[in-house]
Amino acid sequence: MGHAGAAAVAVRHLRAGPVEPLPRPELRCVREDERAPVDQGEFRRVLGNFATGLTVVTAPATAPGESPAGFACQSFSSLSLDPPLVAFMVGRTSTTWPRIAAAGVFCVNVLGAGQRELCRAFAVSGADKFAGVTHDPAPISGAPRLTGALAWIDCTIHAVHTGGDHLIVVGRVNALGAADGDEAPLLFHRGRFL
């Protein structure tokens, strides 16, 4: 059976009923004997040759008087068509991630080429990232949908997996949309915007 046949069998199996979740792996530090013999600086330099799009992942406030949560994210990807899933990666030390996790929902805002300053504002820690930023609530989650974004994807957290010093967050897509027009996306390559 080829890849297409195996995929079709897997989809039929998944549609047959609920899937039991895998046990959550223990969160722990990477041991010295698990580290690959790759210099971190060289890793960044080489992987920097892969251009990525830039997004801002947002979540609604979870307490009265609290502002929404959000951070700039270049580690975002579509994951599955059936069911519709996306994924983003976030550092385990992120101070924004616990707020997104508490909300249980998020909105991915795909940035356009003219949104460099907006991206920079969401890349800093400790500031009010939403000061002066216009947005409206995404239709299902209520997470901020940033004005001027090329596209938005409104999600519920579906699963979270460990990945070294990052977490892999899988979101179930509940609603999405794209702006009319032909503005180019904001890209990041070799440590700078394109």
KAJO-V780163 format. One record per residue. N is the residue number from 1. RES is the residue in one small letter. D_FIRST is the distance of its C-alpha to the first C-alpha in Angstrom with 2 decimals. Layout:
n:N res:RES d_first:D_FIRST
n:N res:RES d_first:D_FIRST
//
This chain:
n:1 res:m d_first:0.00
n:2 res:g d_first:3.82
n:3 res:h d_first:6.86
n:4 res:a d_first:7.99
n:5 res:g d_first:5.68
n:6 res:a d_first:6.40
n:7 res:a d_first:9.81
n:8 res:a d_first:10.39
n:9 res:v d_first:9.96
n:10 res:a d_first:12.23
n:11 res:v d_first:14.65
n:12 res:r d_first:15.00
n:13 res:h d_first:15.70
n:14 res:l d_first:18.21
n:15 res:r d_first:19.90
n:16 res:a d_first:20.46
n:17 res:g d_first:23.27
n:18 res:p d_first:24.76
n:19 res:v d_first:22.97
n:20 res:e d_first:25.14
n:21 res:p d_first:26.24
n:22 res:l d_first:25.86
n:23 res:p d_first:29.26
n:24 res:r d_first:31.18
n:25 res:p d_first:31.56
n:26 res:e d_first:35.12
n:27 res:l d_first:36.77
n:28 res:r d_first:38.55
n:29 res:c d_first:39.71
n:30 res:v d_first:37.73
n:31 res:r d_first:39.30
n:32 res:e d_first:40.69
n:33 res:d d_first:38.34
n:34 res:e d_first:35.30
n:35 res:r d_first:36.54
n:36 res:a d_first:34.96
n:37 res:p d_first:37.56
n:38 res:v d_first:37.51
n:39 res:d d_first:40.70
n:40 res:q d_first:40.46
n:41 res:g d_first:42.51
n:42 res:e d_first:40.30
n:43 res:f d_first:37.19
n:44 res:r d_first:38.84
n:45 res:r d_first:40.02
n:46 res:v d_first:36.71
n:47 res:l d_first:34.65
n:48 res:g d_first:37.48
n:49 res:n d_first:36.27
n:50 res:f d_first:33.43
n:51 res:a d_first:35.07
n:52 res:t d_first:34.37
n:53 res:g d_first:35.50
n:54 res:l d_first:38.02
n:55 res:t d_first:38.10
n:56 res:v d_first:40.46
n:57 res:v d_first:39.00
n:58 res:t d_first:41.58
n:59 res:a d_first:42.22
n:60 res:p d_first:45.10
n:61 res:a d_first:48.07
n:62 res:t d_first:47.81
n:63 res:a d_first:51.56
n:64 res:p d_first:54.66
n:65 res:g d_first:56.21
n:66 res:e d_first:53.15
n:67 res:s d_first:51.67
n:68 res:p d_first:47.98
n:69 res:a d_first:45.71
n:70 res:g d_first:43.91
n:71 res:f d_first:42.83
n:72 res:a d_first:41.65
n:73 res:c d_first:38.00
n:74 res:q d_first:36.15
n:75 res:s d_first:33.04
n:76 res:f d_first:31.37
n:77 res:s d_first:27.93
n:78 res:s d_first:25.79
n:79 res:l d_first:22.93
n:80 res:s d_first:21.01
n:81 res:l d_first:21.29
n:82 res:d d_first:20.35
n:83 res:p d_first:22.52
n:84 res:p d_first:24.79
n:85 res:l d_first:25.39
n:86 res:v d_first:27.34
n:87 res:a d_first:28.40
n:88 res:f d_first:31.53
n:89 res:m d_first:32.85
n:90 res:v d_first:36.41
n:91 res:g d_first:38.56
n:92 res:r d_first:39.37
n:93 res:t d_first:43.05
n:94 res:s d_first:42.97
n:95 res:t d_first:45.84
n:96 res:t d_first:44.21
n:97 res:w d_first:40.94
n:98 res:p d_first:42.68
n:99 res:r d_first:44.18
n:100 res:i d_first:40.85
n:101 res:a d_first:39.35
n:102 res:a d_first:42.39
n:103 res:a d_first:41.93
n:104 res:g d_first:38.28
n:105 res:v d_first:37.69
n:106 res:f d_first:37.78
n:107 res:c d_first:37.84
n:108 res:v d_first:36.45
n:109 res:n d_first:38.87
n:110 res:v d_first:37.62
n:111 res:l d_first:40.71
n:112 res:g d_first:42.12
n:113 res:a d_first:43.85
n:114 res:g d_first:47.23
n:115 res:q d_first:46.51
n:116 res:r d_first:47.10
n:117 res:e d_first:50.01
n:118 res:l d_first:48.14
n:119 res:c d_first:45.37
n:120 res:r d_first:48.09
n:121 res:a d_first:49.73
n:122 res:f d_first:46.59
n:123 res:a d_first:45.98
n:124 res:v d_first:49.27
n:125 res:s d_first:49.77
n:126 res:g d_first:52.59
n:127 res:a d_first:53.73
n:128 res:d d_first:53.61
n:129 res:k d_first:50.62
n:130 res:f d_first:51.19
n:131 res:a d_first:54.84
n:132 res:g d_first:55.36
n:133 res:v d_first:51.68
n:134 res:t d_first:51.26
n:135 res:h d_first:48.38
n:136 res:d d_first:47.63
n:137 res:p d_first:45.47
n:138 res:a d_first:41.79
n:139 res:p d_first:41.46
n:140 res:i d_first:39.52
n:141 res:s d_first:40.21
n:142 res:g d_first:43.61
n:143 res:a d_first:42.65
n:144 res:p d_first:44.55
n:145 res:r d_first:43.16
n:146 res:l d_first:44.99
n:147 res:t d_first:46.97
n:148 res:g d_first:45.86
n:149 res:a d_first:42.30
n:150 res:l d_first:39.83
n:151 res:a d_first:37.40
n:152 res:w d_first:37.16
n:153 res:i d_first:34.41
n:154 res:d d_first:35.73
n:155 res:c d_first:33.73
n:156 res:t d_first:33.87
n:157 res:i d_first:32.95
n:158 res:h d_first:29.59
n:159 res:a d_first:29.17
n:160 res:v d_first:30.84
n:161 res:h d_first:29.41
n:162 res:t d_first:31.32
n:163 res:g d_first:30.82
n:164 res:g d_first:33.64
n:165 res:d d_first:36.81
n:166 res:h d_first:35.07
n:167 res:l d_first:33.43
n:168 res:i d_first:30.25
n:169 res:v d_first:31.06
n:170 res:v d_first:28.41
n:171 res:g d_first:29.93
n:172 res:r d_first:28.93
n:173 res:v d_first:30.16
n:174 res:n d_first:32.73
n:175 res:a d_first:34.39
n:176 res:l d_first:34.53
n:177 res:g d_first:36.45
n:178 res:a d_first:37.52
n:179 res:a d_first:40.94
n:180 res:d d_first:41.95
n:181 res:g d_first:42.82
n:182 res:d d_first:41.52
n:183 res:e d_first:42.65
n:184 res:a d_first:40.68
n:185 res:p d_first:39.03
n:186 res:l d_first:40.77
n:187 res:l d_first:39.01
n:188 res:f d_first:39.65
n:189 res:h d_first:39.45
n:190 res:r d_first:41.18
n:191 res:g d_first:43.19
n:192 res:r d_first:44.54
n:193 res:f d_first:43.95
n:194 res:l d_first:42.99
//
